[in-house]
Amino acid sequence: MKGLILSGGAGTRLRPITHTSAKQLVPVANKPILFYGIDDMVEAGIRQIGIVVGDTKAEIMAAVGDGSRWGIEVTYIPQDAPLGLAHCVLIAQDFLGDDDFVMYLGDNMLQEGLKEIVERFEHEREGATAQICLHQVPDPQRFGVAALNAEGQVVRLVEKPVDPPSDLALVGVYLFDPTVHEAVRSIQPSARGELEITDAIQWLIDQGHTVLQQILTGWWIDTGKLTPLLEANRLILETLDQSIEGKVDGASSIEGRVVIQAGAEIVNSTVRGPAIVGEGTRIVDSYVGPFTAIANDCEVVHSEIEHSVVLEHSKVTDAGTRIVDSLIGKQVEVFRSHQRPRATRLMLGDHSQVDLG
């Protein structure tokens, strides 16, 4: 079985961060989101992975490389424009060949292991050509939605319906055999100009093929927006064990499940877990609260921060107020200048958000 990871999206819902960084490389608990999907595929025994890339191709390739760090072979598949999930299958056919494959959205995260999902498809399929994963959601009109019959069989799929037939949303993990290649060649673009994977799966159903479904009970998060990203960060941090590899001085307090990575330094500060502090980062005279991930080579001085994600090479100095529920990008400086008269002075890029509450 092969793997196909979709990493071509522009990430408009995470701007301005994604003006300069691929959304799939935004870190959760100091690890790029994309790497969680690769790790899951490796655990499932998949060794050949195709990654569909778009405008951020160079950054994705620089981060993932040839896959040797995971012991896998990576093939990059350029997509000129975001023309739909089924279009990704269409352009990946040369890579996929006649093999079964898992398609995984590169900005999704699952609590359930991919290994168990793959094993079910391989051992219990009984002639099925595809398997979808579903999750109950309160707002199904935002997703592709599945309708099941009384026996639990998939009978209909609808993309972002105004009147949803169920509350079962399609999770961003799909399993297919080669029959899907005929399906993606047979469908037409939707009203939004994309080849929808829901239409391709519906084609399989209409042609008499069996599509299995698995309702996931653990959490599932599409990290494409700030609030879900912070939630994913919280959930992953809660799974960490305490590990102190950096320096912590005698005036500092480390409370709970805290990871201090090698080369980090904690001076006269409190770090309350679950939290992670990256390599080369300095926390001085500060408080780092729960559910916070601070990446490599950052500085937090005379400041308080919690339930936030801070990316590489950023500085928070004399913030003057506790920073919460925030995503701070790379090479950002947050500081209080102490100039008179007192005022808020901002230099912000497009699509920035500032809450001065």
N, C-alpha and C positions, 0 to 999 in steps of 0.2 A: 504494500500500500504506500502511496505517495501522499505528500502534504502540499496544500496550496494556501498560502497566507496572503490576504489582500491588504496591501499597505500603500495604496495609491491615492487615498482621499486627501483633500486639502485641509481638513480640520478647521473649517470656518467657525465652528462653535467654540473653539478654544483660542480664537484670536484675542490679543495680539501675539501670544506665545507661538502660534503656528505660522506667523509671518516668516519666522526665521528658523523654525524647527519642525520636523515631522511630528504629527500628533502621536504616531505609534512609538516615538522615542521619548515622549514625556515620561519621567520616572514615577513609578509607584513604589514606595518604600526603597527608593534609591536604585531601582532596576527598571530599565525601559519596559513599557507595556508590551512591546513586541516580543521581548525575550521570554515573557511568561508563556506566550503561545508556542514559541519554539521549544521551550523546556517541556511543555505538555506533549508536543509531538514526539520529542525524543523519548520521553517516558513511555509513550505508546508504541515504541519500536520503529518509528518512521525515520528513515535515514536519507531520503531524497525529498527535498522541500523546494518548491517554487515560490518565489515571492513576487507578487505583482506590484510594480512601483510606478509612480507618476512623477510629478514635478520635484519631489524630494528624493528622487532616485539616488543621487550622489551621497546624501546623508545616510540613507538606509544602508547602502552598500558599504560605506565606511564603518558603520556600527556593527554590521553582521559579518562582513567579510565573506570568506569562502565557506564558512560554517565549520571550519576545522576545530574550533574551540568546543563545539558540541559533538564532534565526531560525525558530522553529516556533510552532505553535498548540497550546496545551494545554487539554484538557477534563478537569475533575475529575468522577469518578464515585463517589459515596458508597456504601459498603457497610455496612449497619447491623450486621452480625455476620459473623465469618469462617466462611462457609458453603461454602468450597471453591473451587478454581481454576475449575471449570466454572461455578460460580455467578457468578464475575466476568465470564465471557463472556456469561452470560445477562443480567446487568444492564447490560452495555455495548453491547447490540445497537443501541440508537438511535444511539449514536456510531459504531459500526462500519459500520452499513448493509450494503451489498452488496459492500464492499471486502474484498480479501485483507488479512490483518493478521499482525503478529508479536506474540506474547504473551511478556513477559519478566518474570521474577520480580525484584522490585526489590532484593533482597538477595543476588543471585547475581553472580558475576564470572567472565568467561571470558577465556582467553588468545587464542583464535581470534576474528577479527573477525566481527561480525554481518553486515557487508557481503557477505562471501563466502557466508555461509549463506543470506541473502536472495536473492542472485543465482542460486544453484543452484535454489531453489524457483521463481523466476520463469522461468528459462530451460530447466530440465531436468525439469519436473514431469510432462509427458506425461499429463495428466489426473488427477494425484494431487490429493487434496483437503486433504492435511495433510503436514507434515514434522516429525519429531521429531529431537532431538539426543540422542545417547547417549554415555556415558563408562563405561569399565571401572572398577569399584570393588571393594574387598575385602569390603565389608559390604552387599551389595545388599538385604538384608532391611529396611534403613532407608529405601529409596527406592521409587518406582515403577520397575518393571523390565520390559524388553521381551524377548520371545522371538522369534527370527528363524528362518526356515526355511533350507534348504540354499542357496537362491538369495539369501539376505540380505534377504528381505522380512519386514516386521513382520506377525506372525500373532497375537500375544497380548500384552496388557499387564496387569500385576498390581500393585496398590498395596500396598507394604510386605509382601511375601509371607513366610510362615514358611519355605517351601521354594522359594527363588527359581529360576525356570527358566533364568536366565543371570546373568552378572555385569555386565550392561549397564543402568546406571541412567539414567533420564530426567533430562536437564539442564533447567534452568529456562528454556528457550527453545523456543517452539513456533510453527509457521507454519500458518495455516489459510486456506481459502477460505470463502465464506459457508455452505457445507454444514454447518459445525460448529454453526450456530445451531439447526438441526433436531436435531442430536445432543444438545446440552445440554438441550433441551426434552424429550427422549425418555427420559433416564436417571432413576433414582431415587437418593435420598440413600444413602450407604454406611452401614455399621454405626456409624460415628462421626458420622453426621448431616450429612455434607458431600456436595456434588455433585463427584465426583472427575473431573478431566480425563482420567485414564486410562480411566475408564468411557466418557466421551464419545468418545475416540479408538477404543476397542474397538468402540463402536457403529458408527463409520464403517467399520471393518474388517468387521464382521459384515454390514453392508449392501452389501458388495462394493466399497467405495471403496479406492483405493490410498493407503497412508500411507508416504511416503518416510522413510528414516532416514539419519542422518549420524553416524558415530562420531568424536567429537572426540579428538584426540591431545594437545592442549595442556592446561594445567591448567584446572580448573574448581573453584570454591570457593563453597560456601554459607556466607556470612559470619555466620550467625545465632548462632554461639557464639564464645567467646573465642579458642580455639586457631586455628580457621580464619580468624578476623578478623586475628590477628597474622600468620598465614601469607600472607594476601592483602596485608597491608601490606608484608611483606618482599619479595614478588614484584614489586609495583609500584615500591617504592623502588629495586630493582635495575635498573629501566629508566630511571631519571632520569640526566640529565647534570648535572655540577657547575654551579652558578649561585650567585654571591655578589652579592646586591643589598643586603644589610644591612651593618652595620659589624662589622669584625673587628679587634681591637686587636693590637699587635705581640707581646703575650705569649701569644696564642692560636695553636692549631694546627688547621688544617682538613685532614683526610686523606681522600682518595678522593672518591666521588660524593656531595657534600653540597650541598644547596640551602639557602641562607640568604635568606629572602624579605625584601622591602623593609621597612625599619623595625626589623628584628631587630638585636640587639646581642650580640656574643660578646666576653666580657671574661675574660682570663686563664683560658681554658678550652680543652679539646680536644673537637672534634666529629669523630667517625670515621664515614665513610659505609659503606654508603648510609644517608643520614639527611636529614630535612627539618626546618627550624626556621621557624615561621610568623611572619607580620608582627607587629611590636610585641613580640615575645618577647625576654626577656633571659636569657642563660646566663652566670653569673658564678661563677668559681672552681669549675668543675664539669667533669664528663666526660659527654658524650652519645655513647653507643656505637652500633654498627651496628644497622640495621633499627629505628630509632626515628623516630617522627613526633611532633613537638611543635607544637601548633596555635597560633593567634594569641593574643597578649596573655597569655602565660604567663611564669612566672619559675622558673628552676632555679638555686639558689644553694647552694654548698658541698655538692653532691650528685653522685651517679653514677646513670645510667639507661641501659639498653640493651634492645633488642628489645621495645619498648613503644610504646603510643599514649597521648598526653596531649591531652585536649580543651581547649577555649578557657578562658581566664581562671583557670587553675589554677596553684598554687604548690607547688614542692617545695624545702624549705629544710632544710639540715643533716640530711639523711635518716639519716646514720649508717651506712647499709649500701647496697650497690648494689641499685637497683630493677631487676628484670628480668621479662620475660614478663608485663607488666601493662597493663591498660586503666584509665586514670584519667579520670574524667568531668569535666564542666564545673564550674568554680568550686570545685574541690577544693583543700584545703590539706593537704599532707603535711609534717610538721615534727617536729623533736626539741626539746622545750621546755627541757631541762637542769634540770628541777625535781628536788629531792631529797625523799624517796627516789626512785631511778630506778624507773620502771614504764612499762608500755604503757597508754596511755589512748586509748580508741576512742569515736567517735560514728559509728555506721554505720546506714544505712538498711536496709529490708527486702531480703532476697536478696543481701546483700553477702557477699564472700568475702575473708578475710584469711589469708595464709600467713606465720606468724611463724617460719619455719625459719631 
